[in-house]
Amino acid sequence: MRNKGIEINSSIHFGKPCVTGTRIPVQSVLELVSEGLPFAQIISDYYPDLHLDDIRACVQYAIEIMDAEEIHIALAA
């Protein structure tokens, strides 16, 4: 198993996060995950260069972004 991780490169997809060593945007992978596609199907039908750990890295990246996000709630007057 391997985990390429996620990288941001300003010259690839306008700096959007991609699976390391590819031009595959994290967002594209997450959209397929959100549609309920099994990881194996995402690999076989869409991104044969990915491995299961790459998809897990995309999900983990989204979790980390949400964890780091600051949420400001405005109280009604």
N, CA, C and O atoms as CSV, one atom per row, in Angstrom:
chain,resi,resn,atom,element,x,y,z
A,1,MET,N,N,0.843,-1.185,0.000
A,1,MET,CA,C,0.000,0.000,0.000
A,1,MET,C,C,0.884,1.242,0.000
A,1,MET,O,O,2.030,1.224,0.448
A,2,ARG,N,N,0.309,2.309,-0.515
A,2,ARG,CA,C,1.042,3.568,-0.529
A,2,ARG,C,C,0.065,4.698,-0.297
A,2,ARG,O,O,-1.134,4.549,-0.532
A,3,ASN,N,N,0.557,5.789,0.147
A,3,ASN,CA,C,-0.263,6.972,0.330
A,3,ASN,C,C,0.496,8.143,-0.257
A,3,ASN,O,O,1.448,8.651,0.335
A,4,LYS,N,N,0.059,8.560,-1.426
A,4,LYS,CA,C,0.721,9.684,-2.080
A,4,LYS,C,C,0.488,10.975,-1.323
A,4,LYS,O,O,1.354,11.849,-1.289
A,5,GLY,N,N,-0.669,11.094,-0.723
A,5,GLY,CA,C,-1.014,12.336,-0.058
A,5,GLY,C,C,-1.618,13.339,-1.024
A,5,GLY,O,O,-2.007,13.013,-2.146
A,6,ILE,N,N,-1.679,14.553,-0.552
A,6,ILE,CA,C,-2.302,15.640,-1.303
A,6,ILE,C,C,-1.280,16.760,-1.448
A,6,ILE,O,O,-0.531,17.060,-0.518
A,7,GLU,N,N,-1.263,17.371,-2.626
A,7,GLU,CA,C,-0.357,18.496,-2.830
A,7,GLU,C,C,-1.082,19.623,-3.549
A,7,GLU,O,O,-2.070,19.417,-4.254
A,8,ILE,N,N,-0.560,20.805,-3.344
A,8,ILE,CA,C,-1.096,21.990,-4.026
A,8,ILE,C,C,0.045,22.589,-4.825
A,8,ILE,O,O,1.103,22.920,-4.290
A,9,ASN,N,N,-0.201,22.720,-6.127
A,9,ASN,CA,C,0.799,23.260,-7.036
A,9,ASN,C,C,0.093,24.308,-7.885
A,9,ASN,O,O,-0.870,23.998,-8.587
A,10,SER,N,N,0.565,25.535,-7.822
A,10,SER,CA,C,-0.123,26.626,-8.523
A,10,SER,C,C,-0.203,26.421,-10.032
A,10,SER,O,O,-1.029,27.050,-10.692
A,11,SER,N,N,0.631,25.561,-10.584
A,11,SER,CA,C,0.601,25.339,-12.040
A,11,SER,C,C,-0.286,24.153,-12.439
A,11,SER,O,O,-0.389,23.835,-13.624
A,12,ILE,N,N,-0.923,23.500,-11.471
A,12,ILE,CA,C,-1.817,22.377,-11.768
A,12,ILE,C,C,-3.208,22.704,-11.240
A,12,ILE,O,O,-3.382,22.947,-10.046
A,13,HIS,N,N,-4.191,22.710,-12.127
A,13,HIS,CA,C,-5.594,22.982,-11.767
A,13,HIS,C,C,-5.740,24.250,-10.937
A,13,HIS,O,O,-6.490,24.280,-9.962
A,14,PHE,N,N,-5.016,25.299,-11.331
A,14,PHE,CA,C,-5.122,26.612,-10.691
A,14,PHE,C,C,-4.861,26.552,-9.189
A,14,PHE,O,O,-5.422,27.338,-8.426
A,15,GLY,N,N,-4.012,25.622,-8.766
A,15,GLY,CA,C,-3.642,25.530,-7.363
A,15,GLY,C,C,-4.617,24.767,-6.492
A,15,GLY,O,O,-4.508,24.789,-5.266
A,16,LYS,N,N,-5.575,24.090,-7.116
A,16,LYS,CA,C,-6.511,23.288,-6.315
A,16,LYS,C,C,-5.794,22.029,-5.835
A,16,LYS,O,O,-4.920,21.520,-6.537
A,17,PRO,N,N,-6.142,21.518,-4.662
A,17,PRO,CA,C,-5.494,20.319,-4.136
A,17,PRO,C,C,-5.698,19.118,-5.058
A,17,PRO,O,O,-6.806,18.863,-5.531
A,18,CYS,N,N,-4.614,18.391,-5.301
A,18,CYS,CA,C,-4.639,17.196,-6.152
A,18,CYS,C,C,-3.931,16.057,-5.430
A,18,CYS,O,O,-3.141,16.280,-4.512
A,19,VAL,N,N,-4.225,14.842,-5.857
A,19,VAL,CA,C,-3.499,13.692,-5.345
A,19,VAL,C,C,-2.047,13.851,-5.797
A,19,VAL,O,O,-1.777,14.100,-6.972
A,20,THR,N,N,-1.129,13.706,-4.862
A,20,THR,CA,C,0.289,13.909,-5.141
A,20,THR,C,C,0.751,13.074,-6.324
A,20,THR,O,O,0.454,11.883,-6.415
A,21,GLY,N,N,1.482,13.717,-7.230
A,21,GLY,CA,C,2.028,13.031,-8.392
A,21,GLY,C,C,1.047,12.831,-9.524
A,21,GLY,O,O,1.356,12.159,-10.509
A,22,THR,N,N,-0.156,13.419,-9.390
A,22,THR,CA,C,-1.174,13.306,-10.440
A,22,THR,C,C,-1.755,14.681,-10.723
A,22,THR,O,O,-1.395,15.672,-10.089
A,23,ARG,N,N,-2.652,14.716,-11.677
A,23,ARG,CA,C,-3.424,15.924,-11.955
A,23,ARG,C,C,-4.880,15.697,-11.552
A,23,ARG,O,O,-5.784,16.352,-12.071
A,24,ILE,N,N,-5.098,14.774,-10.631
A,24,ILE,CA,C,-6.447,14.405,-10.203
A,24,ILE,C,C,-6.843,15.269,-9.009
A,24,ILE,O,O,-6.258,15.149,-7.933
A,25,PRO,N,N,-7.848,16.150,-9.198
A,25,PRO,CA,C,-8.262,17.028,-8.112
A,25,PRO,C,C,-8.957,16.265,-6.983
A,25,PRO,O,O,-9.746,15.352,-7.227
A,26,VAL,N,N,-8.654,16.648,-5.763
A,26,VAL,CA,C,-9.314,16.062,-4.598
A,26,VAL,C,C,-10.827,16.220,-4.731
A,26,VAL,O,O,-11.574,15.288,-4.435
A,27,GLN,N,N,-11.275,17.371,-5.166
A,27,GLN,CA,C,-12.704,17.633,-5.290
A,27,GLN,C,C,-13.380,16.619,-6.202
A,27,GLN,O,O,-14.477,16.153,-5.893
A,28,SER,N,N,-12.756,16.271,-7.307
A,28,SER,CA,C,-13.349,15.304,-8.237
A,28,SER,C,C,-13.512,13.943,-7.586
A,28,SER,O,O,-14.528,13.273,-7.771
A,29,VAL,N,N,-12.514,13.542,-6.828
A,29,VAL,CA,C,-12.590,12.258,-6.124
A,29,VAL,C,C,-13.693,12.312,-5.072
A,29,VAL,O,O,-14.484,11.376,-4.957
A,30,LEU,N,N,-13.752,13.398,-4.306
A,30,LEU,CA,C,-14.758,13.521,-3.258
A,30,LEU,C,C,-16.175,13.566,-3.822
A,30,LEU,O,O,-17.107,13.070,-3.188
A,31,GLU,N,N,-16.345,14.145,-4.988
A,31,GLU,CA,C,-17.679,14.166,-5.614
A,31,GLU,C,C,-18.136,12.743,-5.922
A,31,GLU,O,O,-19.310,12.420,-5.742
A,32,LEU,N,N,-17.231,11.897,-6.379
A,32,LEU,CA,C,-17.587,10.501,-6.656
A,32,LEU,C,C,-17.888,9.754,-5.359
A,32,LEU,O,O,-18.813,8.943,-5.303
A,33,VAL,N,N,-17.104,10.030,-4.320
A,33,VAL,CA,C,-17.361,9.419,-3.015
A,33,VAL,C,C,-18.742,9.841,-2.515
A,33,VAL,O,O,-19.495,9.020,-1.993
A,34,SER,N,N,-19.071,11.125,-2.677
A,34,SER,CA,C,-20.353,11.630,-2.182
A,34,SER,C,C,-21.541,11.037,-2.936
A,34,SER,O,O,-22.655,10.999,-2.413
A,35,GLU,N,N,-21.306,10.577,-4.155
A,35,GLU,CA,C,-22.360,9.915,-4.925
A,35,GLU,C,C,-22.552,8.466,-4.499
A,35,GLU,O,O,-23.438,7.771,-4.997
A,36,GLY,N,N,-21.710,8.022,-3.569
A,36,GLY,CA,C,-21.858,6.679,-3.040
A,36,GLY,C,C,-21.119,5.603,-3.819
A,36,GLY,O,O,-21.333,4.413,-3.585
A,37,LEU,N,N,-20.257,6.002,-4.735
A,37,LEU,CA,C,-19.509,5.003,-5.486
A,37,LEU,C,C,-18.487,4.323,-4.583
A,37,LEU,O,O,-17.791,4.991,-3.818
A,38,PRO,N,N,-18.396,3.012,-4.668
A,38,PRO,CA,C,-17.355,2.311,-3.910
A,38,PRO,C,C,-15.974,2.742,-4.399
A,38,PRO,O,O,-15.785,3.053,-5.575
A,39,PHE,N,N,-15.011,2.752,-3.471
A,39,PHE,CA,C,-13.663,3.166,-3.837
A,39,PHE,C,C,-13.130,2.356,-5.008
A,39,PHE,O,O,-12.498,2.909,-5.908
A,40,ALA,N,N,-13.378,1.053,-5.006
A,40,ALA,CA,C,-12.882,0.190,-6.082
A,40,ALA,C,C,-13.452,0.609,-7.433
A,40,ALA,O,O,-12.760,0.533,-8.448
A,41,GLN,N,N,-14.706,1.049,-7.453
A,41,GLN,CA,C,-15.321,1.485,-8.705
A,41,GLN,C,C,-14.742,2.828,-9.160
A,41,GLN,O,O,-14.564,3.049,-10.358
A,42,ILE,N,N,-14.451,3.712,-8.226
A,42,ILE,CA,C,-13.825,4.990,-8.577
A,42,ILE,C,C,-12.506,4.717,-9.288
A,42,ILE,O,O,-12.177,5.362,-10.283
A,43,ILE,N,N,-11.763,3.758,-8.767
A,43,ILE,CA,C,-10.479,3.409,-9.377
A,43,ILE,C,C,-10.677,2.754,-10.733
A,43,ILE,O,O,-10.039,3.148,-11.709
A,44,SER,N,N,-11.554,1.756,-10.807
A,44,SER,CA,C,-11.695,1.006,-12.062
A,44,SER,C,C,-12.365,1.810,-13.169
A,44,SER,O,O,-11.989,1.684,-14.334
A,45,ASP,N,N,-13.349,2.634,-12.822
A,45,ASP,CA,C,-14.128,3.343,-13.852
A,45,ASP,C,C,-13.639,4.758,-14.145
A,45,ASP,O,O,-13.878,5.276,-15.236
A,46,TYR,N,N,-12.960,5.390,-13.192
A,46,TYR,CA,C,-12.613,6.803,-13.369
A,46,TYR,C,C,-11.119,7.095,-13.298
A,46,TYR,O,O,-10.581,7.793,-14.158
A,47,TYR,N,N,-10.455,6.571,-12.290
A,47,TYR,CA,C,-9.059,6.928,-12.051
A,47,TYR,C,C,-8.200,5.687,-11.790
A,47,TYR,O,O,-7.840,5.415,-10.645
A,48,PRO,N,N,-7.874,4.945,-12.832
A,48,PRO,CA,C,-7.113,3.703,-12.646
A,48,PRO,C,C,-5.704,3.913,-12.084
A,48,PRO,O,O,-5.073,2.954,-11.638
A,49,ASP,N,N,-5.206,5.145,-12.098
A,49,ASP,CA,C,-3.886,5.415,-11.533
A,49,ASP,C,C,-3.912,5.575,-10.012
A,49,ASP,O,O,-2.860,5.630,-9.375
A,50,LEU,N,N,-5.123,5.649,-9.425
A,50,LEU,CA,C,-5.234,5.801,-7.981
A,50,LEU,C,C,-5.202,4.444,-7.288
A,50,LEU,O,O,-5.420,3.399,-7.901
A,51,HIS,N,N,-4.923,4.499,-5.999
A,51,HIS,CA,C,-5.005,3.343,-5.119
A,51,HIS,C,C,-5.984,3.688,-3.999
A,51,HIS,O,O,-6.345,4.851,-3.822
A,52,LEU,N,N,-6.403,2.694,-3.258
A,52,LEU,CA,C,-7.343,2.939,-2.159
A,52,LEU,C,C,-6.815,3.993,-1.193
A,52,LEU,O,O,-7.575,4.843,-0.728
A,53,ASP,N,N,-5.540,3.946,-0.892
A,53,ASP,CA,C,-4.970,4.924,0.039
A,53,ASP,C,C,-5.037,6.351,-0.501
A,53,ASP,O,O,-5.099,7.301,0.280
A,54,ASP,N,N,-5.024,6.512,-1.813
A,54,ASP,CA,C,-5.147,7.855,-2.400
A,54,ASP,C,C,-6.537,8.427,-2.133
A,54,ASP,O,O,-6.682,9.607,-1.813
A,55,ILE,N,N,-7.555,7.579,-2.268
A,55,ILE,CA,C,-8.925,8.041,-2.013
A,55,ILE,C,C,-9.101,8.328,-0.529
A,55,ILE,O,O,-9.744,9.308,-0.151
A,56,ARG,N,N,-8.534,7.478,0.301
A,56,ARG,CA,C,-8.580,7.732,1.746
A,56,ARG,C,C,-7.883,9.050,2.082
A,56,ARG,O,O,-8.334,9.784,2.961
A,57,ALA,N,N,-6.793,9.348,1.389
A,57,ALA,CA,C,-6.083,10.612,1.618
A,57,ALA,C,C,-6.966,11.802,1.255
A,57,ALA,O,O,-6.916,12.832,1.926
A,58,CYS,N,N,-7.768,11.676,0.207
A,58,CYS,CA,C,-8.695,12.748,-0.181
A,58,CYS,C,C,-9.733,12.971,0.911
A,58,CYS,O,O,-10.025,14.109,1.278
A,59,VAL,N,N,-10.286,11.882,1.425
A,59,VAL,CA,C,-11.281,11.995,2.496
A,59,VAL,C,C,-10.640,12.592,3.739
A,59,VAL,O,O,-11.231,13.462,4.379
A,60,GLN,N,N,-9.453,12.145,4.088
A,60,GLN,CA,C,-8.753,12.674,5.259
A,60,GLN,C,C,-8.452,14.159,5.086
A,60,GLN,O,O,-8.560,14.931,6.039
A,61,TYR,N,N,-8.078,14.557,3.884
A,61,TYR,CA,C,-7.812,15.969,3.608
A,61,TYR,C,C,-9.067,16.801,3.865
A,61,TYR,O,O,-8.988,17.866,4.477
A,62,ALA,N,N,-10.213,16.330,3.407
A,62,ALA,CA,C,-11.468,17.053,3.623
A,62,ALA,C,C,-11.778,17.154,5.110
A,62,ALA,O,O,-12.233,18.199,5.576
A,63,ILE,N,N,-11.538,16.091,5.852
A,63,ILE,CA,C,-11.766,16.105,7.297
A,63,ILE,C,C,-10.868,17.146,7.954
A,63,ILE,O,O,-11.319,17.910,8.807
A,64,GLU,N,N,-9.608,17.177,7.561
A,64,GLU,CA,C,-8.668,18.125,8.155
A,64,GLU,C,C,-9.028,19.566,7.830
A,64,GLU,O,O,-8.877,20.453,8.670
A,65,ILE,N,N,-9.505,19.801,6.611
A,65,ILE,CA,C,-9.938,21.157,6.233
A,65,ILE,C,C,-11.128,21.578,7.090
A,65,ILE,O,O,-11.177,22.706,7.581
A,66,MET,N,N,-12.082,20.674,7.268
A,66,MET,CA,C,-13.252,20.997,8.094
A,66,MET,C,C,-12.850,21.233,9.545
A,66,MET,O,O,-13.395,22.114,10.210
A,67,ASP,N,N,-11.905,20.452,10.029
A,67,ASP,CA,C,-11.451,20.604,11.415
A,67,ASP,C,C,-10.770,21.950,11.626
A,67,ASP,O,O,-10.888,22.545,12.697
A,68,ALA,N,N,-10.066,22.427,10.623
A,68,ALA,CA,C,-9.333,23.689,10.732
A,68,ALA,C,C,-10.204,24.912,10.467
A,68,ALA,O,O,-9.816,26.034,10.792
A,69,GLU,N,N,-11.375,24.702,9.882
A,69,GLU,CA,C,-12.243,25.818,9.521
A,69,GLU,C,C,-12.829,26.473,10.767
A,69,GLU,O,O,-13.313,25.800,11.677
A,70,GLU,N,N,-12.774,27.771,10.783
A,70,GLU,CA,C,-13.389,28.522,11.871
A,70,GLU,C,C,-14.811,28.876,11.470
A,70,GLU,O,O,-15.059,29.394,10.382
A,71,ILE,N,N,-15.716,28.591,12.353
A,71,ILE,CA,C,-17.126,28.880,12.092
A,71,ILE,C,C,-17.542,30.002,13.033
A,71,ILE,O,O,-17.364,29.916,14.248
A,72,HIS,N,N,-18.093,31.040,12.453
A,72,HIS,CA,C,-18.542,32.196,13.241
A,72,HIS,C,C,-20.066,32.259,13.159
A,72,HIS,O,O,-20.645,32.381,12.080
A,73,ILE,N,N,-20.679,32.175,14.298
A,73,ILE,CA,C,-22.138,32.186,14.347
A,73,ILE,C,C,-22.575,33.559,14.854
A,73,ILE,O,O,-22.161,34.015,15.919
A,74,ALA,N,N,-23.415,34.191,14.062
A,74,ALA,CA,C,-23.957,35.483,14.466
A,74,ALA,C,C,-25.241,35.241,15.258
A,74,ALA,O,O,-26.143,34.537,14.802
A,75,LEU,N,N,-25.306,35.823,16.426
A,75,LEU,CA,C,-26.497,35.693,17.248
A,75,LEU,C,C,-27.542,36.701,16.804
A,75,LEU,O,O,-27.235,37.861,16.530
A,76,ALA,N,N,-28.779,36.237,16.740
A,76,ALA,CA,C,-29.878,37.131,16.341
A,76,ALA,C,C,-30.123,38.136,17.465
A,76,ALA,O,O,-30.047,37.811,18.650
A,77,ALA,N,N,-30.415,39.356,17.054
A,77,ALA,CA,C,-30.633,40.412,18.052
A,77,ALA,C,C,-31.989,40.333,18.675
A,77,ALA,O,O,-32.324,41.151,19.532
